[in-house]
Amino acid sequence: MKNNLMRIYILLKQWFWTGLAKRKLSASNGDLKCNFKCVFNRNTFLGRNCNFNGIKIYGDGKVIIGDNFHSGENIQIITSFHNYDSGHAIPYDDTFITKDVEIGDNVWIGNNVIMLGGVKIGNGAIIQAGSVVCGGVIPELGIAGGHPAKVFKYRNKEHYDSLKTDRKFH
């Protein structure tokens, strides 16, 4: 009985957070799951089978997230920045610089990751918990971590391709 009540609670929570998130999204291809509060900007585009455990997207930049995406808790994506370099006041003025973020298919992002605008994450990449991804590209199948996040390993391409061919997605 207790297990059934817990399962019902989890499903209701997921239904609630997913429903709220869908109202803000520009586009989603379906199968969206939000297990905790998620905040998307109006320029967020999601692929199929996207699973979130709490994400906040700030700014006006476009954020494209591919199919079979999974995230840990407390992810932040920041796409707009104060203009500090070419503005008319210091430390910054009242204008913003906006940069897009692109995340490929089959990407897994760990807990407490911060991602800044201008980042591109390739298919099959993994971002280690606690990392800050700022500028540049994390290549396909790259496993990156740190501040700033740097690739320290690659996934086994043959194994990855085999699972992808067999359509074994979580």
KAWO-V660732 format. One record per helix or strand of 3 or more residues. SS is the DSSP state (2 for helix, 1 for strand). FROM is the first residue (numbers start at 1). TO is the last residue. Records with the same first field share a line. If there is no record, write none. Layout:
# KAWO-V660732
SS: FROM-TO  FROM-TO
This chain:
# KAWO-V660732
2: 2-24  157-165
1: 44-46  55-58  63-65  75-78  80-82  96-98  101-103  114-116  119-121  136-138  142-147  149-154
